């Protein structure tokens, strides 16, 4: 029997995987909590994987894909499979993540709407969902800011809640970028996340290393390693 604490935590730790989709070299994505407004270029796809270890010997493994069809260049559809484990239980979850870009960031203010729906294979039910508005503000060639606001829901957690947060991304050198983000919801403590991204092969490969505090509002610490490949 799964502990009630684990039932509350798992959907919130899964949300970073289901809310987001990676973009180009200077971009939100992977296990970042805050999304940007951009989608993959038309006709392109990505494969992203990441592993997160959290307080209390909790682990998450994510594998996902996302593509933007040439016929709908403002729309990206992603899907992911997540395996969550704690000392008392294991869970498998499947998520779908549509995202529609309404205004490109190159115009000075990027705007998008992103959603997610997470199905729990072990319990045979919908575990989580979200609907988020994302805005991106470029502040020069090496710095940009992303802002999110919207609605999130989890079956095993507190139910429906509002979510809001912001993120700064800064390219500090060739192929190296820094990220810092903060966010809050109606329950638990406000969270924070920071990390470094190494980009290589003309923007095709990203390596991420991130540390977080209260990503789900209750878990004190987390450490994430991620790999994204575009083609």
C-alpha positions as CSV (number, residue, x, y, z in Angstrom):
1,X,0.0,0.0,0.0
2,X,1.4,3.4,-1.0
3,X,1.9,6.0,1.7
4,X,-0.3,9.1,1.6
5,X,2.8,11.3,1.6
6,X,4.1,9.7,-1.5
7,X,0.7,10.0,-3.2
8,X,0.8,13.7,-2.6
9,X,4.3,14.2,-3.8
10,X,4.5,12.1,-7.0
11,X,2.2,14.2,-9.2
12,X,4.0,17.4,-8.3
13,X,7.4,16.0,-9.0
14,X,6.1,14.8,-12.3
15,X,4.7,18.2,-13.4
16,X,8.1,19.6,-14.5
17,X,8.2,16.8,-17.1
18,X,4.7,17.3,-18.4
19,X,4.6,21.1,-18.5
20,X,7.6,21.7,-20.6
21,X,9.2,21.3,-24.0
22,X,12.7,22.2,-25.0
23,X,13.6,24.9,-27.6
24,X,16.9,26.0,-29.1
25,X,20.3,26.5,-27.4
26,X,19.0,29.5,-25.3
27,X,15.8,27.9,-24.0
28,X,13.7,26.6,-21.2
29,X,13.1,22.8,-21.3
30,X,13.9,19.4,-20.0
31,X,13.2,19.3,-16.2
32,X,12.9,23.1,-15.9
33,X,9.7,24.0,-14.1
34,X,9.1,27.3,-16.0
35,X,8.3,27.1,-19.7
36,X,9.2,29.5,-22.5
37,X,6.9,30.5,-25.3
38,X,8.7,28.8,-28.1
39,X,8.2,25.6,-29.9
40,X,10.5,23.4,-32.0
41,X,11.1,24.6,-35.6
42,X,8.6,23.2,-38.1
43,X,9.5,19.7,-39.0
44,X,11.9,19.2,-36.1
45,X,11.7,16.8,-33.2
46,X,13.6,16.2,-29.9
47,X,14.3,13.4,-27.5
48,X,14.8,14.3,-23.9
49,X,15.7,12.2,-20.9
50,X,16.4,13.2,-17.3
51,X,16.9,11.6,-13.9
52,X,15.9,13.4,-10.6
53,X,16.9,12.3,-7.1
54,X,15.1,13.9,-4.2
55,X,15.0,14.0,-0.4
56,X,13.8,10.8,1.2
57,X,15.4,8.5,-1.4
58,X,12.9,9.4,-4.1
59,X,13.8,9.1,-7.8
60,X,12.2,10.0,-11.1
61,X,13.3,8.9,-14.6
62,X,11.8,10.6,-17.7
63,X,12.0,9.8,-21.4
64,X,10.0,12.0,-23.8
65,X,9.7,13.1,-27.4
66,X,8.3,16.3,-29.0
67,X,7.7,17.3,-32.6
68,X,6.4,20.3,-34.5
69,X,4.7,19.3,-37.8
70,X,5.6,21.3,-40.9
71,X,1.9,21.8,-41.6
72,X,1.2,23.5,-38.2
73,X,4.5,25.3,-37.4
74,X,3.1,27.0,-34.3
75,X,2.0,23.7,-32.6
76,X,4.2,21.2,-30.8
77,X,3.0,17.9,-29.4
78,X,5.1,16.1,-26.8
79,X,4.7,12.8,-24.9
80,X,6.7,11.3,-22.0
81,X,7.0,8.2,-19.9
82,X,8.0,8.7,-16.2
83,X,9.0,6.1,-13.7
84,X,8.8,7.3,-10.0
85,X,10.2,5.4,-7.1
86,X,10.4,5.9,-3.3
87,X,11.3,3.4,-0.5
88,X,7.7,2.4,-0.2
89,X,6.4,2.4,-3.8
90,X,6.9,2.6,-7.6
91,X,4.7,4.3,-10.2
92,X,4.6,4.5,-14.0
93,X,3.0,7.5,-15.6
94,X,2.4,8.6,-19.2
95,X,2.0,12.3,-20.2
96,X,0.9,14.2,-23.3
97,X,1.9,17.9,-23.6
98,X,0.4,20.1,-26.4
99,X,1.8,23.6,-26.8
100,X,0.6,26.4,-29.1
101,X,2.8,29.4,-29.9
102,X,0.6,32.5,-30.3
103,X,3.4,35.1,-30.8
104,X,7.1,34.5,-31.4
105,X,9.7,35.7,-28.9
106,X,11.5,37.4,-31.8
107,X,8.8,40.0,-31.9
108,X,9.9,41.2,-28.5
109,X,7.2,39.4,-26.5
110,X,6.6,35.7,-27.0
111,X,3.3,34.2,-25.9
112,X,2.1,30.5,-25.8
113,X,-0.4,28.3,-24.2
114,X,0.7,24.8,-23.0
115,X,-1.2,22.0,-21.4
116,X,-0.5,18.6,-20.0
117,X,-2.4,15.4,-19.1
118,X,-0.8,12.6,-17.0
119,X,-2.1,9.1,-16.8
120,X,-1.1,6.7,-14.0
121,X,-0.7,3.2,-15.3
122,X,-0.6,1.6,-11.8
123,X,-3.9,3.2,-10.7
124,X,-5.5,3.3,-14.1
125,X,-6.6,6.9,-13.8
126,X,-5.7,10.4,-14.7
127,X,-3.2,11.7,-12.1
128,X,-2.5,15.3,-13.1
129,X,-3.3,18.0,-15.6
130,X,-2.4,21.6,-16.3
131,X,-3.1,24.6,-18.5
132,X,-0.4,27.3,-18.5
133,X,0.1,30.6,-20.3
134,X,3.8,31.3,-21.0
135,X,5.5,34.6,-21.9
136,X,9.1,35.2,-23.0
137,X,10.8,38.6,-23.0
138,X,14.2,38.7,-24.7
139,X,16.6,41.2,-23.0
140,X,19.4,41.1,-25.5
141,X,21.3,38.3,-27.2
142,X,22.4,36.5,-24.1
143,X,19.6,37.1,-21.6
144,X,15.9,36.4,-21.5
145,X,13.0,36.1,-19.0
146,X,10.2,33.6,-19.0
147,X,7.0,33.9,-17.0
148,X,4.2,31.3,-16.4
149,X,0.7,31.5,-14.9
150,X,-2.1,29.1,-14.9
151,X,-4.0,26.2,-13.4
152,X,-2.7,22.8,-12.2
153,X,-4.5,19.8,-10.8
154,X,-3.6,16.5,-9.2
155,X,-5.8,13.6,-8.2
156,X,-3.6,12.4,-5.4
157,X,-2.6,15.9,-4.2
158,X,-4.6,19.0,-3.2
159,X,-6.7,19.1,-6.3
160,X,-7.0,22.3,-8.4
161,X,-4.6,25.1,-7.7
162,X,-3.2,28.2,-9.3
163,X,0.5,28.3,-10.4
164,X,2.8,31.2,-11.1
165,X,6.5,31.7,-11.6
166,X,9.4,33.3,-13.4
167,X,12.8,32.3,-14.9
168,X,15.9,34.0,-16.1
169,X,18.2,32.4,-18.7
170,X,21.7,33.8,-19.3
171,X,24.2,32.6,-21.9
172,X,27.6,33.2,-20.2
173,X,29.9,31.7,-22.9
174,X,30.1,29.6,-26.0
175,X,27.7,26.7,-25.4
176,X,27.2,27.4,-21.6
177,X,24.1,28.9,-20.1
178,X,22.8,29.5,-16.6
179,X,19.2,29.2,-15.4
180,X,17.4,30.3,-12.2
181,X,13.7,30.1,-11.5
182,X,11.2,30.5,-8.7
183,X,7.5,29.5,-8.5
184,X,4.6,29.1,-6.1
185,X,1.2,27.4,-5.9
186,X,-1.6,27.5,-3.4
187,X,-0.2,24.7,-1.2
188,X,3.2,24.1,0.4
189,X,6.3,26.2,0.2
190,X,7.5,28.3,-2.8
191,X,10.1,26.5,-4.9
192,X,13.3,27.4,-6.5
193,X,15.5,25.8,-9.2
194,X,18.9,26.7,-10.6
195,X,21.3,25.0,-13.0
196,X,23.8,25.0,-15.8
197,X,23.3,23.8,-19.5
198,X,26.1,22.8,-21.8
199,X,25.1,22.9,-25.5
200,X,27.1,21.2,-28.3
201,X,26.9,20.0,-31.9
202,X,25.4,23.3,-33.2
203,X,22.6,23.2,-30.7
204,X,21.6,19.6,-31.2
205,X,22.7,18.3,-27.8
206,X,22.0,19.8,-24.3
207,X,23.4,18.5,-21.0
208,X,21.7,19.9,-17.9
209,X,22.7,19.8,-14.2
210,X,20.2,21.4,-11.8
211,X,19.5,21.6,-8.1
212,X,16.1,22.4,-6.6
213,X,14.3,23.3,-3.4
214,X,10.6,22.4,-2.8
215,X,9.8,21.7,-6.5
216,X,6.6,20.1,-5.3
217,X,6.0,22.3,-2.3
218,X,7.0,19.7,0.2
219,X,10.3,17.9,-0.8
220,X,13.3,19.9,0.5
221,X,16.0,19.1,-2.1
222,X,16.4,17.6,-5.5
223,X,19.3,17.1,-8.0
224,X,18.6,16.5,-11.7
225,X,20.8,15.4,-14.7
226,X,19.3,15.7,-18.2
227,X,20.1,15.0,-21.8
228,X,18.2,16.4,-24.8
229,X,18.9,15.6,-28.5
230,X,17.3,17.4,-31.4
231,X,17.1,16.2,-35.0
